Structure formats: C-alpha cells, structure tokens
Amino acid sequence: MKVLVATDGSESSMKAVNRALELAEKEGAKITLMSVAFYSRADFDEMPSTVQDRLEGQAEQALAKAKALFDEKGIAVETILETGVVPANNIIRRAEEGKFDRIIMGSTGLTGLSRALMGSTAAKVVAHAPCSVSIIR
C-alpha cells in the first residue's frame, strides 16, 4: 500500500504521521511524507526572499520532524517539499501522479489563518482525491 501523508508540523498532522508509522510497521505500507509551503515563486516573484525562506523553512522543519519518527524505527520514508498557493491542489496532484492508495492528513493545521487554510485543505482533498483519504483528529 502506498500512503501519502500531508504534514505541516501541527499536532493534528503529527497524529496523521503517527498513524502512517503504524501502517508502515504493521502492514509494510510505503510512506511518502509531503509538506507544502504556502506560496508559489512564479506567482509571487516580488515576495521578499526572507518570507519565502521562512515559509520553506517551516515546511522543511515539518518534514524533518515527521521523518525523525520513521528514522527512529529504521523505516524508510520518502519526503517531498513543494510550494503552492492552494496546498490541496499539490496534495491531490501528487496523489494522482504517484498512484497512491491512501492520503492521511490532520483535520486542522497550524493556528490562525493557517488553521483555517488547513481545514479547507482537508475538505478539498476529501472531495477531490483520487484515492481513500483518512482525516485524523
């Protein structure tokens, strides 16, 4: 089973990562961790590089935090970092292209605006994913 796990480092998304880790341990699922930085270089060329770096850094930290759990257990995991204005689109596209069997993600993400975005991200992924989606609370 191929599983795509969307993570932003939030508590909810880390619960999703832990669920994926269980699947890898118990069922031998092949896990791919994915994080999306909320912008697109092509669309926001004038965005200050410090903002771009910060957003990418947050996504990289989320991946590193999640990957560390797999590394501790000696389980191989792939990581993907993307940028995008609508993270759900990145997740759906990646699931289609990678022919994933399941997407696992948290019900909510970070606080404030990011939390609202992640909630709408989960709803959009559920509505349009090419495979089963597990939303973890």
N, C-alpha and C positions, 0 to 999 in steps of 0.2 A: 504494500500500500504506500502510495506517495502522498505525503501530507505537507501542505504549505501553511506556515504559521506566521501570521502578521503580528508584529510586536512594535510597541513604541516605548517599552520600558516601564509602563504603568503597572500598578498592582494587578489590574484585570488582565492585561496582556501577559504578564508573567504567570498567571494562573493557566492561561492557554498554553504557554511554553511548557509548564509542568505537565499538563495533560498530554502534550505531544511526546514529552520524555517518557511518560508511562507507556504510550503506544509503541515507542521505539524499543523499550525494554521488554515488554510483554509480547508484542506481536511482530517485532522486527521491522516496523514501519520506517521508511526512508523519509527523513525530515529535512525540510528546507525552511530556514528562518528568513523572514523578509521584513525590512523596515523602509518606510518611505519618508523622505524629507519633504516637507510641505511647500515646495516651490518648484519652478521649472526654469532653468537657466535661460532657455530660449525665450520664455515669456517675460522674464524679469531681468534683462541684461543690465538694467540700471540699479538693481538691488545692490546695496553695499556688500562688498565681499565678506565683511565681518559678519553680516547677518546670514549670508549663505553658509559660511564656515560654521557658525553656531548651529544652524538647523541640521547641517550634515553631521556635525559632531554629536548632536543629540541622537540622531538615528544610528550612528556608529556605536555609541555607548549602549543603546538599547540592544543592538545585535551582540555586542561583546558580553553584556550581562546575561543574555539568554544562552549564548554559545558556551559560556563558562559552565553552565549546569550540565551540558552534554559532555564537555571535556572532562569534568569530574568523574563521570561514569565511563569514560573511554568510548563513547558512542559518536561515530562520525556524523557530522551535520554540515549542510551547505548553508552559506549566508549570502543574501542578496541585499544590496543597498540601492535604492532608486530615488529619483526626485520626481515630484509631480504636484500639480495643483489640486487634483482630486485623487487622494490615495486609493480609494475604492477602485478606480479605473486601473491603476497599476496592479492591484491585487488580482482583479478579475482577468486582466490580460495575461499576467504571469501564470495563473491557474490554467487558462486555456492553452497557452503555448507549451507549458510544461506537462500538460495532460495529467494534472493532479487528481487524486481520488477524493481528497477532502481538504477543506480550508478550516483552520482553527484560529479563532481570534477572540479577544476580550470584548465584553459588551460595551465598555466605556474605556476611554483612554485617559490622557492627562487632564489636568484641571482647566477651568476657564473655557476659552474658545476652543482649545484643543480637545477638551472633553466633548463639547458639542459636535465637533468635526468627527471624532472617532465614533460617536453614537450614530451619526448619519452614515459614516463609513460602513459600519456593521450592517445597517439596514440595507444599504445599496448592494453590498456584497451578497447578502442573503437573497435579495431579489434577482440578481443577475449572474450569479456564479454558475459555471458550467459543471459543478460537482456539489457534493454534500458540503454543508457548512455547519460547524459547531461553534456556537457562541457561548463563551464561558463567563460566568458571573463571579 
